[in-house]
Amino acid sequence: MARKNKHRKPTRLHPMAWGMWTLVVLCAAALVWTLHELPGEEEGAVPPPAATAAAAITEAPSMRPATRLPTEAPTPSAACTPAPTPTEAPTPTPPPSVTIAAVGDIMIHEKQLDEKHRGEDPYDFSCWFAHVAESIASADLALANLETTLVPPGSQYTGFPRFRSPVGIISSLKDAGFDVLTTANNHCFDGGWDGVVYTAQTIREMGLAQTGTYLSQEEFDDVLVTEAGGFRIGILAYSYAANGPHSYAIKGLDREQMRRDIAACRAKGAEIIVAMVHWGVEYSQTPSASAKDPTQYMWQEGVDLVLGSHPHVLQTMDRQRVERTDGEIRECAVIYSMGNFISNQKTWPRDVGLIYRATFTRNGAGKPQLEGIAYVPTWVNLVKETASSRHYEILPVGVALEDPSIVTQYNDTAKTRLRKAWDSTLELMDGETYGVPAKK
């Protein structure tokens, strides 16, 4: 048996097989290179060319971030928002208000005419009001009852029972701060019809408003409406009697007349109506039924304030919520007598008076409402300088008690009378139930 040959020659590949093998190797290498160059999602992937990225944005506009208009303020981030600057709360504007002041009887007796002004014409009475002028002038509207008539300079001046006074009292009252004088009282004819005419005309010519006596039927049918503190205020005046007959000179306590006058005030735009009334029993500090009954009627018809005179002493005040005939509910007030403001009646309580002050504001509906009542007790000090010379001064009692320097010839008698005037007034007015006592 022949042995096999240990060193056989290698078998040669066919040339075609070699070519096929080479092709397979090249294709595999190309595949590996291609896979290596393709972008992947892993970190470090090669981004697409710029042209390709721009094309993608153009074709998908909904993927753009929103573009703000130039006029829009950018929304600040929470971290950059400054803390708001605290602002002070606006000071509330107080509602409009009006203060009406009133005093009682202004009288000039014979001994007042004999004061040191004797021989001078016109007379100057300004010293009477020097200590109370501030209280009067500080009101928006100040009223008084002038219970005397006026006569021309050089005439015969007289006191009780027929008061005929110098015109200087009017300029002194104006300088003290009064705005309106009423002349409806039982002395309005002390100078006859000529005195009624001269008194009314002189008051008006000297720059004060006047009502209560009338110079024609047209005046009688009209009413006084004035403006103060931004309010329209009607002022009426009545008297229980007159000491002379005339068909249209003065208005009495006639209810139908009151109703017509109140309606006339409303027709002229009056928002507040004040009635100055001369009535009651002289020297009695108790209001009479003849004063109380008309008060209720006037309140119901539309009067807000009733201010009384004639008793020559103080009487009580009152304040009530009233349902009026038109259905409106209003707070109304009365003082039945304001006493003497100035006179020669020097026995207590005829030497005591007060300055009455009522303040109105507007409510939420814009209508006037009574806000408060205050009063300044007053006392007339008489100083006899010589046997034939005397000096009068109206003193605000509270101030005079604290500051004796304002009282001429202050002595124990004056101090006692001042204290009595203060205490008796507060007791009569029931402390602070209806009003607040004030020093000035």
C-alpha positions in Angstrom: 0.0 0.0 0.0 1.5 3.3 -0.9 2.1 5.8 2.0 0.6 9.2 1.9 2.7 12.3 1.1 3.3 14.3 4.3 4.2 17.6 2.5 1.2 18.1 0.1 1.2 21.5 -1.9 -1.6 24.0 -1.0 -4.5 24.1 -3.2 -4.8 27.2 -5.3 -8.1 29.3 -5.3 -9.8 29.7 -8.5 -9.3 33.3 -9.7 -13.2 33.9 -9.7 -13.4 32.8 -6.0 -10.7 35.2 -5.1 -12.6 38.1 -6.6 -15.8 37.3 -4.8 -14.1 37.2 -1.4 -12.5 40.5 -2.0 -15.8 42.1 -2.9 -17.4 40.8 0.3 -14.7 42.2 2.4 -15.0 45.6 0.8 -18.7 45.8 1.2 -18.5 44.9 4.9 -15.9 47.7 5.4 -18.1 50.2 3.6 -21.1 49.3 5.8 -19.1 49.7 9.0 -17.9 53.2 8.0 -21.4 54.3 7.0 -22.9 53.2 10.3 -20.2 55.0 12.2 -20.8 58.4 10.3 -24.7 58.6 10.7 -25.9 61.1 13.4 -27.3 59.5 16.6 -29.5 60.8 19.5 -26.8 60.3 22.0 -24.9 63.3 23.5 -22.4 64.6 21.0 -24.4 63.9 17.9 -23.4 66.1 15.0 -26.0 68.8 14.3 -27.5 69.2 10.8 -26.1 71.8 8.5 -27.3 75.4 9.0 -29.4 75.4 5.8 -31.2 72.3 6.9 -32.1 73.8 10.3 -33.4 77.0 8.8 -35.6 75.1 6.4 -37.0 73.2 9.3 -38.0 76.4 11.2 -39.5 77.9 8.1 -41.7 74.9 7.4 -42.9 74.7 11.0 -43.9 78.2 12.1 -46.0 76.9 15.0 -42.9 75.8 16.7 -41.5 79.4 16.9 -41.5 81.2 20.2 -44.3 83.9 20.3 -43.1 87.3 19.1 -44.3 90.3 21.3 -45.5 93.5 19.7 -43.3 96.4 20.6 -46.1 98.1 22.6 -46.5 95.2 25.0 -44.6 95.3 28.2 -42.7 92.1 28.8 -44.0 90.0 31.6 -41.6 90.4 34.5 -40.4 87.3 36.2 -41.4 86.8 39.8 -37.8 87.2 41.0 -37.5 90.6 39.3 -40.9 92.1 40.3 -40.3 95.0 42.7 -42.3 95.2 45.9 -45.3 97.6 45.5 -44.7 101.1 47.0 -47.3 101.6 49.8 -49.5 104.6 49.2 -51.2 106.7 51.9 -55.0 106.4 52.0 -56.5 109.7 50.8 -57.9 111.9 53.5 -61.7 111.8 53.3 -63.2 115.2 52.4 -65.6 116.3 55.1 -69.2 116.8 54.0 -70.2 120.4 53.3 -71.7 122.1 56.4 -73.3 125.3 57.5 -73.5 126.8 60.9 -76.4 129.1 61.7 -76.1 131.4 64.8 -78.9 133.3 66.4 -79.5 135.5 69.5 -82.5 136.9 71.2 -83.8 140.4 71.9 -81.6 143.4 71.1 -83.1 146.3 73.0 -81.9 149.9 73.8 -83.4 151.4 76.9 -83.1 155.0 78.0 -80.1 154.3 80.3 -78.3 152.6 77.4 -78.8 155.8 75.5 -77.4 157.7 78.4 -74.1 155.7 78.1 -70.9 157.6 77.2 -72.1 157.8 73.6 -74.4 160.7 74.5 -73.7 163.6 72.3 -72.2 161.6 69.5 -74.2 161.0 66.3 -74.1 158.4 64.9 -73.8 156.5 68.1 -71.2 153.7 68.3 -72.3 150.6 70.2 -69.5 148.3 69.1 -68.0 148.0 72.6 -71.2 146.0 73.6 -70.3 143.2 71.2 -66.5 143.2 71.4 -66.2 140.0 73.5 -68.8 138.0 71.5 -68.0 139.1 68.0 -65.8 136.1 67.4 -68.7 133.6 68.2 -71.0 135.5 65.9 -68.7 136.1 63.0 -67.5 132.5 62.9 -71.0 131.3 61.9 -71.9 131.1 58.2 -75.2 132.9 58.9 -76.0 135.0 62.0 -79.5 136.3 62.9 -80.9 138.5 65.6 -84.3 140.0 66.7 -84.1 143.8 66.6 -86.7 144.9 69.1 -86.5 148.6 68.5 -87.2 151.0 65.7 -84.7 153.4 64.1 -85.1 157.1 63.6 -82.9 159.5 61.5 -79.9 161.2 63.1 -80.8 164.2 65.1 -84.2 162.8 66.1 -85.4 162.3 69.6 -84.1 158.9 70.9 -86.3 157.1 73.4 -86.4 153.8 75.3 -89.3 152.0 76.8 -92.2 152.0 76.1 -91.6 153.4 72.6 -88.1 152.4 71.4 -86.6 154.8 68.9 -82.9 154.2 68.5 -79.9 155.7 66.6 -78.9 154.0 63.3 -75.4 153.4 64.8 -76.8 150.1 66.3 -77.0 148.7 62.8 -73.4 149.4 61.8 -72.3 147.9 65.2 -74.3 144.8 64.7 -72.9 144.4 61.2 -69.4 144.8 62.4 -70.0 142.2 65.1 -70.8 139.7 62.3 -74.6 139.6 62.0 -76.1 139.0 58.6 -79.9 139.1 59.1 -82.2 141.1 61.4 -85.8 140.3 61.9 -88.2 143.0 63.0 -91.4 141.1 63.7 -92.2 142.0 67.3 -94.6 143.9 69.5 -92.5 147.1 69.2 -92.2 147.3 65.5 -94.7 150.3 65.4 -93.0 152.3 68.1 -92.2 154.9 65.4 -95.5 154.5 63.6 -95.7 153.5 60.0 -92.9 155.9 59.1 -90.8 154.1 61.7 -91.5 150.7 60.1 -90.5 152.0 56.7 -87.3 153.8 57.9 -86.2 150.9 60.0 -86.5 148.3 57.2 -84.9 150.6 54.6 -82.0 151.6 56.8 -81.2 148.0 57.7 -81.1 147.0 54.0 -79.2 150.1 52.9 -76.5 149.4 55.5 -75.9 145.9 54.0 -77.8 143.5 56.2 -80.8 141.4 55.2 -84.1 142.2 56.9 -87.4 140.4 57.2 -90.4 140.4 59.6 -91.9 143.8 58.6 -92.9 144.5 55.0 -93.4 147.7 53.0 -95.8 146.4 50.4 -98.2 143.6 49.7 -95.6 142.2 47.2 -93.0 142.0 50.0 -95.5 140.5 52.3 -96.3 137.7 49.9 -92.5 137.0 49.2 -90.1 135.2 51.5 -86.4 135.8 52.3 -84.1 133.0 50.9 -80.3 133.5 51.2 -77.3 131.3 50.6 -74.6 130.4 53.2 -72.1 127.5 53.4 -73.3 126.1 50.1 -76.9 125.8 51.3 -80.1 127.7 50.4 -81.7 128.9 53.6 -85.2 130.4 54.0 -85.8 132.8 56.8 -89.3 133.4 58.1 -90.5 135.8 60.9 -93.7 135.9 62.9 -95.1 137.7 65.9 -97.9 137.0 68.3 -98.9 140.7 68.1 -98.0 144.1 66.7 -98.6 147.4 68.3 -100.0 149.1 65.3 -102.5 148.1 62.5 -101.5 147.6 58.9 -102.7 145.0 56.4 -99.3 143.9 55.2 -96.8 145.2 57.7 -96.3 142.0 59.8 -97.2 138.3 59.9 -99.0 136.8 62.8 -99.1 133.1 64.0 -101.6 132.1 61.3 -101.1 128.5 60.2 -102.3 129.0 56.7 -99.9 131.9 56.3 -97.0 129.7 57.6 -97.9 126.9 55.2 -97.9 129.3 52.2 -94.6 130.8 53.3 -92.9 127.4 53.7 -94.1 126.4 50.3 -92.8 129.7 48.9 -89.4 129.0 50.4 -89.3 125.6 48.8 -90.3 127.1 45.4 -87.3 129.4 45.7 -84.9 126.5 46.4 -84.6 126.6 50.2 -83.1 123.5 51.6 -83.2 124.6 55.2 -85.9 126.8 56.7 -85.5 128.9 59.9 -88.5 130.6 61.6 -87.8 133.4 64.0 -90.9 133.7 66.2 -91.9 136.4 68.8 -94.2 134.7 71.3 -94.7 133.3 74.8 -95.1 134.8 78.3 -92.8 137.5 79.4 -90.3 136.6 82.2 -91.5 133.0 82.3 -88.8 130.3 81.7 -91.5 127.7 80.9 -92.6 127.5 77.2 -96.3 128.1 76.8 -98.8 126.0 74.8 -99.1 129.0 72.4 -95.4 128.3 71.5 -95.4 124.5 71.6 -98.4 123.9 69.3 -97.2 126.1 66.4 -93.7 124.6 66.7 -95.1 121.1 65.9 -97.1 122.5 63.0 -94.1 124.3 61.5 -91.9 121.2 61.9 -94.4 119.0 60.1 -94.8 121.5 57.3 -91.1 121.8 56.7 -89.4 124.2 59.1 -86.1 122.9 60.5 -85.3 125.4 63.2 -87.6 127.5 65.3 -86.0 130.3 67.2 -88.0 132.1 69.9 -87.9 135.5 71.5 -90.1 137.9 73.6 -90.1 136.4 77.1 -86.7 138.3 77.8 -85.5 135.3 79.7 -84.1 131.9 78.5 -86.5 129.0 77.9 -85.8 125.4 77.1 -84.8 123.9 73.8 -86.0 120.7 72.2 -84.9 118.4 69.3 -87.1 115.7 67.6 -87.3 113.4 64.6 -90.4 114.5 62.7 -92.3 112.9 59.9 -93.4 115.7 57.7 -96.5 116.0 55.6 -94.5 115.1 52.5 -93.4 111.9 54.1 -89.8 112.9 54.7 -88.3 112.3 58.2 -86.1 115.1 59.4 -84.4 116.1 62.7 -85.8 119.4 63.8 -85.0 121.7 66.7 -86.4 124.6 68.7 -85.4 127.0 71.4 -88.5 128.7 72.8 -86.7 131.8 74.0 -83.1 132.9 73.6 -83.5 135.6 76.3 -82.1 139.1 76.1 -78.9 139.6 74.2 -78.5 143.2 75.2 -80.8 145.4 77.3 -80.8 147.4 80.6 -82.8 144.7 82.4 -80.2 143.8 85.0 -82.1 141.6 87.4 -81.6 137.8 87.1 -82.5 136.0 84.8 -83.2 138.9 82.4 -79.5 139.7 82.2 -78.7 136.2 80.8 -78.9 135.1 77.2 -77.1 132.8 74.7 -75.7 132.5 71.3 -77.5 129.5 69.7 -75.6 127.6 67.0 -77.0 124.9 64.8 -74.9 123.0 62.3 -76.2 121.2 59.2 -74.4 118.8 56.9 -75.5 116.8 53.8 -76.4 113.1 54.2 -75.6 110.4 51.6 -78.6 111.5 49.5 -77.3 115.1 49.4 -80.1 116.4 51.7 -79.4 118.6 54.7 -79.5 117.0 58.1 -79.1 118.6 61.6 -75.7 117.6 62.8 -75.4 119.3 66.2 -76.6 122.1 68.5 -74.3 124.2 70.6 -74.9 127.3 72.7 -72.7 130.0 74.3 -74.2 131.3 77.6 -73.9 135.1 77.8 -74.3 137.7 80.5 -74.5 141.5 80.3 -72.1 143.2 82.5 -72.9 146.8 83.6 -70.2 149.0 84.9 -71.1 152.3 86.5 -68.0 154.4 85.7 -69.5 157.5 87.4 -72.9 158.5 88.7 -73.9 159.6 85.1 -71.8 157.2 83.0 -72.2 153.5 82.5 -70.6 150.9 80.4 -72.3 147.7 79.0 -70.5 144.6 77.7 -71.9 141.2 76.6 -69.6 138.5 78.0 -69.2 134.9 76.9 -69.7 133.4 80.4 -67.3 130.4 80.1 -64.4 132.6 78.8 -65.1 135.2 81.5 -65.0 132.7 84.3 -61.6 131.5 83.1 -60.1 134.8 82.1 -61.2 137.6 84.5 -59.0 140.1 82.6 -61.7 140.5 80.0 -64.3 141.7 82.6 -64.3 145.4 83.3 -64.1 146.1 87.0 -64.2 142.4 87.9 -65.3 141.9 91.5 -66.9 139.3 93.6 -70.4 140.3 92.6 -69.6 139.9 88.9 -67.9 136.6 89.5 -71.0 135.3 91.4 -73.3 136.4 88.7 -71.2 134.8 86.0 -71.1 131.5 87.8 -74.9 131.7 88.3 -75.4 132.5 84.6 -73.4 129.4 83.6 -74.9 127.0 86.0 -78.5 128.1 85.6 -78.2 128.0 81.8 -76.8 124.4 81.7 -79.5 123.3 84.2 -82.3 124.9 82.1 -81.0 123.4 78.9 -80.8 120.0 80.6 -77.0 119.6 80.5 -76.1 118.3 77.0 -79.3 116.5 76.1 -80.3 118.9 73.3 -77.2 121.0 72.9 -73.6 121.3 74.0 -72.5 124.3 76.1 -69.6 126.2 74.6 -67.3 128.9 76.0 -67.2 130.9 72.9 
